[in-house]
């Protein structure tokens, strides 16, 4: 893979590891229940037999148009292929094929008001929370669509100054989410592009905290797949640019500094940043307003990051209790996060020489990965597996 100029960040790399998604299983189950072969379905849908097989086995990502094609060819309801009504993946795909509020406002004229800004603000929160339970490759198309619609309104509509500021903030928040889920899906070049476009929108809106969040999110990606020294510089720049911000935002930005420092093997710098995270978190107060996008940062998440940093800094034994306690506190719907954190727990055991325990923990993460469309998770499983004796 070739680096992106000036970042050390690799180019787009989509994982094609053959993981069977729940949706792929549903498509295959419906086809087999109808007594239709792959060859016959290919004739009915005009998709190739090979593509259909790849959709059903997880080699290719299932898109909403694929689901629609199956439903028409098999004479079944689209909803039935998605599974239970409240299944998060079903919600994400329905979001993609439904009309957005921008469509209705376009029909009413170019002038938009606060009501559209409020509706888009509500929708970005809903999408952000879907990311807790839907993998990046599944959520990315819906986020792309929402971001495109919001950018169109900002560029083409007319509005009052305050409404414009709110719309720009929505664009910035959607860009951060789009970058995050694109990175989770292995689309690193796209993630970098939308992160930087979001910084421009956030700065135009006068939202320094959001600009810092976007830059630190890009720093996190570069620390993982690019040059950690570049990531450290970018993370520190984000903290400096958002100097007058709320405690939780500061804690989040410092977490990214700590991670980049740990990846650089800068023990003192990483530990200072982790101390700063703790201080900022303890300074939080109900009297201080926090942006909604920092809702997920709690003591458990801070402990996970501290544990990850300790592993990078060569202290896996200290990392284990932090990671174990955090993993035990998660609920089942957070399958991707639990699996990711199990890879770090497995790494802590592997680096401490406890290989049997490491294999057991990594096996649980690998089982979850087979059901999730997350390049980040699949790559972590592969990386940790290489630490175990007998790995190829």
N, C-alpha and C positions, 0 to 999 in steps of 0.2 A: 504493500500500500504506500502511496506517495503522500508526503506531508503537505498540508496547506501552507502556503508561503507565510512565513513570519510567525507561525503558531506552534509548529511541531505537531499539529493535530492531524491524524491520518484521514484519508479520504473516506467516502462513504463505504461502509462494509455491512451488508445485511446478513444476519445469520440465517443459514439454510440447513439447520441441523436435523431435520426430519422429525421434529417434535409434533405429536398428534394433538391438535387443539380440540377442545370440547366441541366447537362449531364444526370442525372437520368431521369429527365422529358423528355428529348429528346428521350431516349431509350423507355420509356413507350409510348410516342406519336407515334413513328415509329411502334411499335408493334401493337398498337391499330389500326393505319391506315391500316396496312396490314391484319387486321382481325385475328390475331393470339393470342390465349390464352396463359397465362403463362405456362399451362401444355404442350401445343403443342410446345412452344418455348423450354421448358426444354428437350423435346425429341429430338429436332433438334440440340441443343447446347451441350447436355450432362451435363449441369449445373442443379442443383436442382431447382425446382419451388420456394422453399423458398429463395434461394440465389438470383434468378432473381428478386423476389419481393423486397428483401432488397436493391438491386442495384437501382431499380426504385424509391424507397421511401427514399433513403439516409441513411438507416441503415448500409449498407455496402458501402465501397468506390469503385467507378468505376475505374477499371484499363484498360489500352489499349487493353489487350487481351479480355476483356468483350465486348468492343466496336466492335472489329473485329468479335467476335462470333455473335453478333446481326446483323451486316451487312451481313454476309454470310447466316445466317438463314432466314433473311427477304428479301434478294435480293436487298439491298440498298447500296449506297456508304458510305464508312466509313466517308468521309468528311461531308456528309449530316447529320450524327448523332452528329457531334461536333458543328454545328451551323455556324455562320458567319465566313468567311475565316480568319479574324484578331482576332477572339475571343482568349483571352489569354490562356484559358484552352486547346483549340485546339492546339495552338502553343506548349504548354508544353507537351501534349501527342504525338504530331508528333516528338518532340525532342527525346522522349524516344524510339520510334520505328525506328528512322533513324540511319544510320551508322554515327559514329563519325569520325573525322579526324584521330584518332589513328588507326582505322581499315586500312585506306589507307596507312599510314606510316608503319604499321606492315607488309603489303604485300610487301613493297619496301625494307625491311631489318631492322636490329636492330639499325643502326646508324640514329639518328635524329638530325635535325639542328634548327636554329632560326625560320624557317618558321612554324614549328609545335608549338613552344612556342608562337609565335604571334597568331596563330589560336586559341589555347587554352585560351590565355589571352582575345581574343575577345569574345569567347564563355562564359567565366565566367562572363563577364560584362553583356551579354545578359540574362543569367540566373538570375543574381542578380536583374536586372530590372524587370524581370518577377515576382519576389517575391513581387513587389509593387502591383500587380493586381491579383495574383493567390495564393490561400490559400495553407498552408503548406502541407496538405495531398495530394493535387493535384500536387504540384511541387516536392515533395520529391523523387519520383522514378527517375525522370529525373536527379536530382542533384546527387543522389546516383550513377547512371550510369556514369555520367561525372567524378565524383571523383574517381571511381574505375578505369576508363580508364587512368586518369592522374597518379594515383598511380602505375599502371602497367608500364607505360612508364618510370617513375622514377626508378623503381626497375629493369626493364629488358632491357631497351635500353642503348645504349652508346651515349655520347654527350660531347661537349666541356664544360668547367667549367662554363662559363657564361650562356650557354643554360640550364645547370643543375640547376643553381640558379634560373632562371626564371621558370623552371618547378616546382621546390620546392615551389616557391611563389604561383603558380597556385594551387598546392595541398593545401597549407595553406588557400588560399582564398575560394576554394571550400569546405574545411572542415568547415570554418566559416559559409558559406551559408547552408551547409548540417545540421550543428548543429542548426542553426536558424530555418530552416523550419521543422526539426524534432521536435524541441521544440514546434513550433506552432501547430504541429499535435498531440502533447501529447506524443511523443516518447522521454521521458526525458533521459532514459538510453543511447539510441543511440546518442542523442545530446551530452551528456557528453563525450562519447567515441570519437566521431569525433572531438569535440573541442580540446581535449587533443592530439589527433594524429596530428591535425593541428598545435598546438603549436610546436611540434617536427619538423615538416616540415619548419615552419616559422623561427625557430631558426637556422636550418641547412642552410637556405637561407640567414641568417644574417639580417632578417627583424624584428627588435624589435617592430616596430609599429604594424605589423600584429600579432605578438605573444601577444602583449598587447590587441589587439582587440579580439582575441580568448579567452583569459583569462577573459576579462571583459564581453564577451558575456555569458560565463559559469556563471560568477558571477550574471548576470541579471537573468538567469534561476533559480539559487539557491535562489536568493532573493525572487522570485515569488512562488516557490514550495518547498523550503527547509528551511535551517536555515539561517536567514538574517545575523547572526554574521559571519558565514563562508563566506557568499557572500561579506560582507564588507571587510574582510581580503583579499579575492581574488581580489576584485576591487582595493584596495590600492596597492596590489602587482603589478597589471597590470600597474598602473600609474608609479610606481617606476621603473619597468623594461623597460618602454618606455619613459624615462625621456627626452631624446633629440628628440622630435618628433614635428610634425607640429601643428599649432594652432587648426585646426578642429579635428585632432585626439585627441589632449589633451582634447578638449571640450567634445568629445564623451566618453573618458575614465572617465572623472570626472563626467559625467552624471550618469554613472553606480555606482560611489562612492556615489553620492547623493541619488540615489534610494535605495541602500543597507542601507545607513545611515537612511533614512526615514523609511524603513521597520523595522529597529532596534529601532525606536523612538529616535534616536540620533539627536535631534533638531539642536544643534550647529554644529555637523559634517556635517549634510545634508546641512545646510544653507551655511557653508563655501565652500562646494563642488559646490553648485549652483552658488555662487559668482565667483568661479574659472572657471566655465563653461562660464559665461558671459565675464570674462576677456579674456579667451582664444579665444572665438568667435570674440570679438572685435579686437583681434590681427591678424586675418586672413588677407592675402594680396595676390594679384595676383602674386606677385614676389615669393611667397612661394608655392612650389609644394605640392599638397595634393594627397594621394592615391585615386583612383577612388571609393573605397568602402565606402568613407565617403560622397559621393555626396548628400545624402538625408538629412544631418544634416543642418537645417536652423533655423531661428529665430522662426518659427512656431513650429517646433519639440522641440526646447528648452523650449518654453512656455508650451507645453503639459507636458513635464517631470516636469517642475517646479510646474505646477498645480497638478499633481499626487502626488508629494512630499508634497505639502501643505495639501492635503487631509489626507495623512498618518500622518502628524504632527498635525492634529486637527484644521486646518484653512480652512474649505471648502469654506467659503465666498470669500476668496482671490483667491481661485483656479478657481471659476466659470468664471470670465471674461477672464482669460487666455485660458481656454479650449474652451469656446464658440467662441472666435475670431479665434482660430486655426481651429476648425471644419468647420466654415463657409468658410475658405480659401481653403479647399480641393476640388478637382474635383471629379466627380462621380465615375471614375474608381478606386479610392482608397477606395473601399467599406469596406474592412476589417479594415483599419486604422480608418476610420470615425466611424465605428460601435464600435471599441474598445474604442476610445476616448469618444464616447457618453456614454459608461458604466461608465467612470470616471466622466463625467459631471453629469450623473444621481446620482452617489454616492455623489457628492458634494451637490446636492440638498437634497438628503435623509438625509445626516448628518447635514444639516442646518434645517431640519424639514419641508422642502417644498416637501411633499410626492406626491402631485398630479402632480407637474412638473416633479419630478423624475420618476414617472410611465410613463408619456408621452415620455420622452427622452429614457428611457429604452425600451419602446415598439418599438421605431424606431430601436434601436440596435438589439433587438430580431428578428424583421422582417428580417433584413440583415443577421443575424446569420443563419436563416433557409435556406439561399441560399449559405452559405459558409462552406467549410470543414476546420474549424479552431477550434481545441480543446481549444486554448487559449481564443478565443472569446466566445465560449459556456460556458466555466467555469466562465468567468467574468460576463456574464449575470446572471448566477445562483447565484453567490456570491452577486451581487448587489440586486437581487430580495429578498434575505433574509433580507435586511435592511428595507424593506417596511412593514408597518403594515398589518397583515393578512397573512404574508408569513408562509408556513409550516415549 
